[in-house]
């Protein structure tokens, strides 16, 4: 099969080669070899106990990659848009495909899958193309966590659906008529089959599904931090002024109202008729905003940085679809609320666009897998290794204070360079329209002074009082990655 | 169709026979090379340009079979007339390099031997599809191509009626080869006329079927080529995977549909997955008290439907009108009624020759 996207891949390879001059001083990026002409859109990556990689692909394959031989073998095939994989052993994988969470096993020892066992299919499908199913990842207790995309009004629903139909608001008949004339009434993104817009947990043995948290739109990325806290990314759009990272807890609502009618005992109006102030009151806002246009447009999977991968262990990395970038997230808890900052981690330097999935190998190698699904993005895989001898400047960590921020740099900062730092702030609207411009933008004046004598720690004291629900954007020209944004929710 | 027996005269270069008045205007030049290649073909067989451009076309004869070829750009819609005219010109038109005298001819290059090349310039007089054709005796019927002037060509060659059928057939063959799968083969996909959780299966013997993992039953079967998933895979899933062969059996819609019927109309099947037995899936589901495994396979050109139904305390009713036969149980109208014991190993045959 000849897919036009292969052209995109070859261009990516060329771009990679020309960017070699701009390699990151602290990290080595190299492309993973693929057979020519083979599907390279990655839906999920996990690491086997023996160090091999299990990767699932857009066209439905599960293939195993051996980093030692750089060779691929096909394990299974025929899956429907798999977007996540967990290796339960070297011969058994749990994959989230559009219709089901499926355990795929080799039971006769020939190295190929022969048993496709449904773990859970207790969620609905209207057949709308945007009803992706993301995950699974495992929670600290071993349960599978899955996130379910809502439908897009770019298309109606199919005549035949799986599961219950939600008859609320726009009648089902309207989903069959001339869609163009009624689609606006459905909401930009809608949820008419169970648990669309939810994060759910699934018992790995019984397959029992527990709705966990609601209010999601296109939650293509889940991960746990070192304290067992669940983080989920979402994509700019309706009710998403810019793309967010949420700290997700059981029973909470994360702002996109389409999912609310699937709450147990829900007797409220159609989602678009719920007054916005009521939604405001209920919702848990983002722990981190990824500023659209400068930080990330479509953030993907968050992953915990292990020890042995450079100076940022314990923080999170997040993939990004629209540019060749991995974003780094620094979190802290203030007044019981998890919030924090983001900054590019690696830009270009051999990366590709479309970084959809990330996985750390046992040798602290970071693997990335790219996709695009006909949107912005890329293809193929990259292997990223830390160069312990490589020196570079970046903010190692940031912490919010009552009247400013404490910044900790990797390397000493010359006093003259401090004057080059700038700070501004802005916020994003919460509304049903698609995205939000930066609102109430203003430069922020501040003083900066060193803490301690080694010129790596500094306190930034702002001249105006900090404002909750604002993003504070630093430009730090002395850094490898000058852009750094802190999302203020609580102020200590 | 052979050039032997004809005396080939030195080339007569017939550049633009027809020059529009606007030729003096400075126009953007579009440069294209067309080759005559083996098998009486032009390559490329089509290209696009704008009507405000001037075409500079280089024609190269690369035919390894020592066939002479000419090239004439002709008026939109005149292909049939020129093909007919080319049949009528005889050896006496050698001097004109077999280019018929016809108002439809807008520009032409005379006969070229292998490895010779010539160029012409051409300015279209409006939008449309301008054929180019070789009028050497016997060639015109299959040796032509199309210039799309301010008009979008069909996306693929297969559906382009302005190019020779033989090229479209070859493209279709190439497509079929690229879509061929090693049978048996299982592919989950968005398929037409099924629920959103559907499975396509290719069986040996060029039989194929769609099984619905939502309603747990086969939906339809077709013969011949398997599926074309490109539309689905090249979109974000907003388009269906296409069925390639003719359907020979359908299980019907939601109400009167083939399959096990329980007295409890609310009973819904629960899909447990499938196991590959010699590459062919054996689907497993529960329905009420029943634990069902079913496997469709091909045998002697027929589609067999094997059931292993456990947990039945009463006879099992299977709605199966028409072209489905079995060696066990009794037929009661549109239903097959099978005893609990027989239901544990039951084979139905779906007729595939109708």
Interface residues (C-beta under 8 A of the other chain):
Chain A: X1 X2 X3 X4 X5 X58 X59 X60 X77 X78 X79 X80 X81 X97 X98 X99 X100 X102 X103 X113 X114 X115 X116 X117 X118 X121 X125 X126 X127 X129 X130 X132 X154 X155 X158 X160 X161 X162 X373 X374 X375
Chain B: X178 X179 X185 X186 X187 X188 X189 X190 X194 X195 X196 X197 X199 X213 X214 X229 X230 X233 X234 X235 X236 X237 X238 X254 X271 X272 X273 X274 X275 X276 X281
